Amino acid sequence: MKLAQATVLALAAALGTSQLAGCASEPTSRSTGRFFDDAAITTKVKLALARDKEAPAHDINVTTYRGVVQLSGFVQTDDQARHAADVARSVEGVRDVYNDVRVAPRS
């Protein structure tokens, strides 16, 4: 009887441990805390762009993944694109910035 109980207990522990391993974050995913940190960084960058007189915030999209910010969209000049990246880099928590902002073709 004790052997059966010990076997069931060992199986339950093994099953529980394997279930917990599924909760660990993988290198390509984000934990809940990291997701919220990235959302906060995105908000801070958007706010910094909106407060800046030189950056056309309404034309720039901001996405953050693990502290790395990606800017995309269209602006009028190269200077505006570079300035937007500088503004994003100045925000606390930003690890790096990929600047995919392009100068809009003139029609």
C-alpha positions in Angstrom: 0.0 0.0 0.0 2.8 2.4 0.9 4.5 1.6 -2.4 1.4 2.5 -4.3 1.0 5.8 -2.5 4.7 6.6 -3.0 4.3 5.9 -6.7 1.2 8.0 -7.1 2.9 10.8 -5.2 6.1 10.6 -7.4 3.9 10.7 -10.5 2.0 13.7 -9.3 5.2 15.5 -8.5 6.6 14.8 -11.9 3.5 15.9 -13.6 3.4 19.1 -11.5 7.0 19.9 -12.3 6.5 19.4 -16.0 3.5 21.7 -15.9 5.6 24.4 -14.2 8.3 24.1 -16.9 5.7 25.1 -19.5 5.3 28.5 -17.6 8.9 29.5 -18.1 9.4 32.2 -20.7 11.3 31.2 -23.9 14.0 33.4 -25.5 11.5 34.4 -28.2 8.7 35.3 -25.9 8.0 37.8 -23.1 6.9 37.4 -19.6 3.9 39.3 -18.4 6.1 41.8 -16.6 8.3 42.3 -19.7 5.1 42.8 -21.8 3.9 45.6 -19.5 7.4 47.1 -19.3 7.5 47.3 -23.1 4.0 48.8 -23.2 5.2 51.5 -20.8 8.3 52.2 -22.9 6.1 52.5 -26.0 3.8 55.0 -24.2 6.8 57.0 -22.9 8.4 57.2 -26.4 5.0 58.3 -28.0 4.6 60.9 -25.3 8.2 62.2 -25.8 7.6 62.4 -29.5 4.3 64.2 -29.0 5.9 66.8 -26.7 8.8 67.4 -29.1 8.2 70.3 -31.5 10.5 68.9 -34.2 9.2 65.3 -34.4 5.9 64.8 -36.2 4.5 62.3 -33.7 1.3 61.6 -35.5 3.3 60.2 -38.5 5.5 57.9 -36.5 4.6 54.4 -35.2 6.3 53.0 -32.1 6.7 49.3 -31.2 8.7 47.9 -28.3 10.0 44.4 -27.8 12.3 43.6 -24.8 13.3 47.3 -24.5 14.2 47.6 -28.2 12.1 50.3 -29.9 11.2 50.3 -33.5 10.1 53.5 -35.2 8.3 53.4 -38.5 6.3 55.8 -40.6 6.9 58.7 -42.9 8.2 62.2 -42.3 9.1 65.2 -44.5 12.9 65.3 -44.0 15.9 63.2 -43.0 16.5 65.5 -40.1 13.0 64.7 -38.7 13.7 60.9 -39.0 17.1 61.3 -37.2 15.6 63.5 -34.5 12.8 61.0 -33.8 15.4 58.3 -33.1 17.3 60.7 -30.8 14.1 61.4 -28.9 13.3 57.7 -28.5 16.9 56.9 -27.4 16.6 59.6 -24.6 13.6 57.7 -23.0 14.4 55.8 -19.8 14.3 52.0 -20.4 15.1 52.1 -24.1 17.9 49.6 -24.8 18.2 50.3 -28.6 16.3 52.0 -31.4 15.7 50.7 -34.9 14.8 53.7 -37.0 12.6 52.6 -40.0 11.2 56.1 -40.4 11.3 57.1 -44.1 11.1 60.4 -45.9 7.8 60.5 -47.8 8.1 60.9 -51.5 7.0 64.3 -52.7 4.1 64.3 -55.2 
